[in-house]
Amino acid sequence: MKNMHLLYPSGYIMLKQVVKDFLTLRLEKGAKILLGLSGGADSMALLHLLVESKETLDFSLHVAHVDHGWREESAREAEALKQVASHLKLSFHLHRLEKMKGGDLENRAREERLAFFSRLHKEEGFQALLLAHHAGDQAETVFKRIAEGAGLKGLGGLYEERLLGSLCVWRPLLSMRKEALIHYLNKKKLHYFEDATNQDTSYLRSRMRVELFPQLEKIFGKRMEGNFAKLGKMCQELSLYFEERGGDIEKKLVHGPFGAYLDLRLGIHSLELKYFLKGLAPFSYDALEVLMKLIRQKRPSGKIHVGSTTFQLSRSHLFIYQEPFPSFFETPELWKEGGDGSWEAFWQGEVAIPKGNYSLEKLSNLEPLIRKKIKKGYGAKGVPSFFYDKLPIFAFGSIQKKRNLLL
């Protein structure tokens, strides 16, 4: 029965089961949920499937519609949807957008819709917002993300379940073809609106649907929708895997008052590490590649700045902190007395202060021979090179007897 509902779009009994199973796995008892209703075939099918699900599941359903005002008939359609909701005894929420000028109308309208849904969620406490995206929408989204050069997470396209701020979004029809939804509506003799803007090629989505996908299918001799939808699902699974592995890597970080470091000798796969680092800061592709190259080469030092975050490599350790990294000589109050005198304790904000009379010295101020000897000791102990002039050196007696307690 693998993906039978996706492979065989006929039969609304299976469609009903898909929606019921989706809700059964997620619904809290007596929950309130919100449906984003456009009036098109997709959302009208989901509306009636949800109403049918109410016969056996315990939840209350609200309906929200956004009138974009792009078409003359949109106000009449909004009123008709209000009547449908009233007939079904459902709460109806309407929002009319101000007329928009300029470019990027699709994304701006999407942001307005989500802002409206989020306000309703805050007022009503919905468990989730339901949207009627289907396999065709997923295919278009994945193809668009490929063209935009998105990363693995972006290539996952639309997700069945996603958090947008505090608003949980559910897409129960994401595995269904549009034909299955229209078949359901026709079988039940249910009305829906045909939005002329879906064929208006001045909009990117419409150009993809009307021009690009048919051309690709003509060239390759097969439907592209299923292949792109499968690619999106595969990327979602990979993304989830790397997120889980990233959680394991997160546990290996050693945190201190100045940031965190990761011991690169722990056997972390480079691909898992790369994905984890990508989630920590807004790396550009090139910056992340440079950092990974430095790590593979086990460079004694190397530094990459990403926004306000610094990734500092020191052979077997990667340090992550906010610039500038402090020096004990300039801000000794940031450290407390204690620790075992190791550089790890220094990273944890502790310094082993000796008893007796001593002077405080900086490595770069010592005589060359003494400096060379201390550097050799640092190297043997694996002290990160960017610590060298920030660590306190406690000197006793003459310069020839000076020693660093970290050694």
C-alpha positions in Angstrom: 0.0 0.0 0.0 3.0 2.3 -0.3 1.9 5.8 -1.4 -1.3 4.3 -2.9 -3.1 7.6 -2.4 -0.4 9.4 -4.4 -0.2 6.8 -7.2 -3.9 6.3 -7.6 -5.8 9.6 -7.3 -9.3 8.1 -7.9 -11.4 7.1 -5.0 -12.4 9.6 -2.4 -12.7 7.0 0.3 -9.0 6.8 0.4 -8.7 10.6 0.4 -11.0 10.7 3.5 -8.9 8.1 5.2 -5.7 10.1 4.5 -7.2 13.2 6.2 -8.7 11.3 9.1 -5.4 9.4 9.8 -3.5 12.7 9.6 -5.7 14.3 12.2 -5.9 11.2 14.5 -2.2 11.3 14.9 -2.1 15.0 15.9 -5.4 16.3 17.3 -5.7 17.1 21.0 -9.1 16.2 22.4 -11.5 19.1 21.9 -9.0 21.1 20.0 -9.8 24.2 17.8 -8.3 24.2 14.4 -8.3 26.9 11.7 -8.6 26.2 7.9 -7.2 28.8 5.5 -9.9 28.8 2.8 -9.2 30.3 -0.6 -12.3 28.9 -2.2 -10.4 27.0 -4.9 -10.6 23.2 -5.5 -7.9 22.4 -3.0 -9.2 24.2 0.0 -12.8 23.4 -0.7 -12.0 19.8 -0.8 -10.1 20.0 2.5 -13.0 22.0 4.1 -15.5 19.2 3.3 -13.1 16.5 4.3 -12.6 18.2 7.7 -16.4 18.5 8.1 -16.7 14.7 7.4 -13.9 14.0 9.9 -15.8 15.9 12.6 -18.3 13.0 12.6 -15.8 10.7 14.3 -13.2 13.1 15.7 -13.5 15.6 18.6 -12.5 19.1 17.4 -14.0 22.4 16.4 -13.3 24.0 13.0 -12.9 27.7 12.2 -12.6 29.0 8.7 -10.5 32.0 7.6 -10.5 33.7 4.2 -8.3 36.4 2.8 -9.7 38.6 0.0 -6.7 39.8 -1.9 -8.8 42.2 -4.0 -6.9 41.3 -7.2 -10.1 40.4 -9.0 -13.4 42.1 -9.4 -15.3 39.0 -8.3 -13.2 38.4 -5.2 -15.6 40.3 -2.8 -18.6 38.2 -4.1 -16.6 35.0 -3.6 -15.7 36.0 0.0 -19.4 36.5 0.7 -20.3 33.2 -0.9 -17.6 31.5 1.3 -19.1 33.1 4.4 -22.5 31.6 3.4 -20.9 28.2 3.0 -19.4 28.4 6.5 -22.7 29.6 7.9 -24.5 26.6 6.3 -21.9 24.3 7.8 -22.3 26.0 11.2 -18.6 27.1 11.2 -17.1 30.3 12.5 -15.9 32.4 9.6 -13.1 35.0 9.7 -12.5 37.4 6.8 -9.6 39.7 6.1 -9.5 42.1 3.1 -6.0 43.3 2.0 -5.3 46.8 1.0 -4.5 47.2 -2.6 -0.8 46.5 -3.2 1.5 48.2 -5.6 5.0 47.4 -6.7 6.6 44.0 -7.2 6.8 40.7 -5.4 3.1 40.6 -4.8 2.9 36.9 -4.2 5.4 36.9 -1.3 3.9 40.1 0.2 0.4 38.7 0.1 1.7 35.5 1.7 3.2 37.4 4.5 -0.1 39.3 5.0 -2.0 36.0 5.1 0.3 34.5 7.7 0.1 37.7 9.8 -3.7 37.4 9.7 -3.7 33.7 10.6 -1.2 34.4 13.5 -3.4 37.1 14.9 -6.4 34.7 14.9 -4.2 32.1 16.6 -3.3 34.5 19.3 -6.9 35.4 19.9 -8.5 32.0 19.6 -5.7 29.6 20.6 -5.9 27.2 17.7 -3.9 24.0 17.8 -3.0 24.4 14.2 -3.6 26.2 10.9 -4.5 23.8 8.1 -3.6 24.6 4.5 -4.6 22.7 1.4 -1.3 22.4 -0.4 -1.0 19.3 -2.5 1.6 17.4 -4.4 1.6 19.8 -7.3 2.3 22.7 -5.0 5.1 20.7 -3.4 6.7 20.0 -6.9 6.6 23.7 -7.8 8.1 24.7 -4.5 10.9 22.2 -4.7 11.7 23.2 -8.3 11.7 26.9 -7.4 14.1 26.2 -4.5 16.4 24.3 -6.8 16.5 27.3 -9.1 17.2 29.6 -6.2 20.1 27.5 -5.0 18.5 26.6 -1.7 20.2 24.3 0.9 19.0 20.9 1.9 16.4 22.2 4.3 15.0 24.5 1.7 14.9 21.8 -0.9 12.5 19.9 1.4 9.9 22.4 0.1 6.6 22.3 2.0 6.4 20.2 5.2 3.3 18.4 6.5 3.9 19.9 9.9 5.8 23.1 10.5 6.1 25.8 13.2 5.9 29.4 12.0 6.6 31.3 15.2 4.0 30.0 17.6 1.7 29.0 14.8 1.7 25.3 13.9 0.9 24.7 10.2 -0.6 21.3 9.0 -0.8 20.3 5.4 -2.7 17.0 5.3 -3.1 16.9 1.5 0.6 17.3 0.7 0.8 13.7 -0.8 -2.3 14.1 -2.9 -2.5 15.0 -6.5 -4.9 17.8 -7.5 -6.9 15.3 -9.7 -7.8 13.4 -6.6 -9.2 16.5 -5.0 -11.3 17.5 -8.1 -12.5 13.9 -8.4 -13.7 14.1 -4.7 -15.5 17.4 -5.3 -17.1 16.2 -8.5 -18.2 13.0 -6.9 -19.8 14.9 -4.0 -21.2 17.6 -6.4 -19.4 20.3 -4.4 -18.8 23.8 -5.8 -15.5 25.6 -5.9 -14.1 28.8 -7.5 -11.7 28.9 -10.5 -9.2 31.7 -9.8 -8.2 33.3 -13.1 -4.8 34.4 -11.6 -3.8 30.8 -11.5 -3.4 31.1 -15.3 -1.9 34.6 -15.2 1.7 34.1 -16.3 2.7 37.5 -14.8 2.9 35.5 -11.5 5.9 33.2 -11.1 3.8 30.2 -9.8 1.4 30.5 -12.7 4.3 30.6 -15.2 5.7 27.4 -13.7 2.4 25.7 -13.8 1.3 26.9 -17.3 4.5 27.1 -19.2 7.6 25.6 -17.5 6.3 22.2 -16.2 4.5 21.3 -19.4 7.6 22.1 -21.4 9.8 20.0 -19.0 7.3 17.1 -19.3 7.4 17.4 -23.1 11.2 17.3 -23.1 11.6 14.4 -20.7 8.5 12.5 -21.7 7.2 12.0 -18.2 5.3 13.9 -15.4 7.7 16.0 -13.4 5.3 16.5 -10.4 5.9 13.2 -8.8 9.7 13.3 -9.2 10.0 16.7 -7.6 7.7 15.8 -4.8 9.8 12.7 -4.2 13.0 14.8 -4.1 11.4 17.1 -1.6 10.5 14.2 0.6 14.0 12.8 0.4 15.5 16.2 1.3 13.1 16.4 4.3 14.2 13.0 5.5 17.9 13.9 5.1 17.3 17.3 6.8 15.6 15.6 9.8 18.5 13.1 10.0 21.1 15.9 10.1 19.1 17.9 12.6 19.1 14.8 14.9 22.8 14.3 14.4 23.2 18.1 15.1 21.6 17.5 18.4 24.2 14.9 19.2 27.0 17.3 18.2 25.4 20.0 20.3 25.8 17.8 23.4 29.5 17.5 22.7 30.1 21.3 22.8 32.1 22.5 25.8 30.5 25.8 26.9 32.2 28.6 28.8 31.5 32.2 29.5 33.1 33.3 26.2 31.5 30.7 23.9 31.9 27.1 23.1 34.4 24.7 21.6 34.2 21.3 19.9 36.8 18.6 20.1 37.3 17.6 16.4 38.9 14.3 17.5 35.5 12.8 18.5 35.0 11.2 15.1 32.2 13.5 13.8 31.6 12.9 10.1 32.5 16.0 8.1 29.1 16.2 6.4 27.3 16.1 9.7 29.6 18.7 11.1 29.1 20.9 8.0 25.3 20.8 8.4 25.6 21.5 12.1 27.8 24.5 11.5 25.4 25.8 8.9 22.7 25.9 11.5 24.8 28.0 13.9 25.3 31.0 11.7 24.3 32.4 8.3 27.3 31.0 6.4 27.8 31.8 2.8 28.5 28.8 0.7 32.1 29.9 0.1 32.8 30.7 3.8 31.6 27.3 4.9 33.7 25.5 2.3 36.8 27.4 3.4 36.2 26.5 7.1 35.6 22.8 6.3 38.8 22.8 4.2 40.8 24.2 7.2 39.3 21.6 9.4 40.1 18.8 7.1 43.7 20.0 6.8 43.9 20.3 10.7 45.4 23.8 10.4 47.1 25.0 13.6 45.0 28.2 13.3 42.4 29.7 11.1 39.5 32.1 11.6 36.2 32.7 9.8 33.8 35.5 10.7 30.1 35.0 10.1 28.1 38.0 11.2 29.0 38.6 14.8 30.2 35.0 15.3 33.8 33.9 15.0 34.8 30.3 14.2 38.4 29.8 15.3 40.3 26.7 14.5 43.2 25.4 16.5 44.2 22.0 15.1 42.0 19.6 17.0 39.5 22.1 18.4 37.0 24.5 16.8 36.1 27.5 19.0 32.9 29.5 18.5 32.6 32.9 20.2 31.7 36.5 19.7 34.5 38.9 18.9 36.5 40.2 20.5 37.8 37.3 22.6 38.9 38.8 25.9 42.4 38.9 27.3 43.2 38.3 31.0 45.5 41.3 31.0 42.8 43.7 29.9 39.8 42.2 31.7 41.0 40.0 34.6 37.6 40.4 36.3 36.1 38.0 33.8 38.0 35.1 35.4 37.5 33.7 38.8 40.2 32.0 40.8 40.3 28.2 40.6 40.7 25.4 38.0 43.7 23.1 37.4 45.8 25.6 35.5 44.9 24.1 32.1 43.8 26.0 29.0 40.5 24.2 29.3 40.0 25.7 32.7 41.0 29.1 31.3 38.2 28.7 28.7 35.8 27.9 31.5 36.6 31.2 33.1 39.0 30.0 35.8 42.7 30.8 36.5 44.9 29.0 39.0 46.5 32.0 40.8 49.6 30.9 42.8 50.6 32.0 46.3 53.7 34.0 46.9 55.3 37.0 45.2 55.2 37.0 41.4 54.8 39.3 38.5 52.3 39.0 35.7 53.8 38.7 32.3 52.5 38.5 28.7 54.2 35.9 26.4 55.0 38.4 23.7 56.9 40.6 26.3 59.3 37.8 27.4 62.8 37.4 26.1 63.0 35.3 22.9 64.6 32.2 24.4 62.0 32.1 27.3 59.2 32.8 24.8 60.4 30.0 22.6 60.5 27.5 25.5 57.1 28.4 26.6 55.6 28.1 23.1 57.1 24.7 22.8 55.4 23.7 26.1 52.2 25.2 24.9 52.4 23.1 21.7 53.0 19.9 23.7 49.9 20.7 25.8 47.8 21.5 22.8 47.2 25.1 24.0 45.2 27.0 21.2 47.5 29.5 19.6 45.1 32.4 19.9 45.3 31.9 23.7 49.0 32.5 23.8 49.0 36.2 24.4 45.8 36.2 26.5 46.9 33.7 29.1 48.6 35.0 32.3 52.2 34.0 33.0 53.1 34.2 36.7 56.8 34.9 37.0 58.8 34.2 40.1 62.4 35.5 40.7 64.7 36.3 37.8 63.7 36.1 34.2 65.5 32.8 33.9 63.2 31.2 36.5 60.0 32.5 35.1 57.4 29.7 34.5 53.9 29.5 33.3 51.6 27.7 35.7 49.6 26.4 32.7 52.6 24.1 32.0 
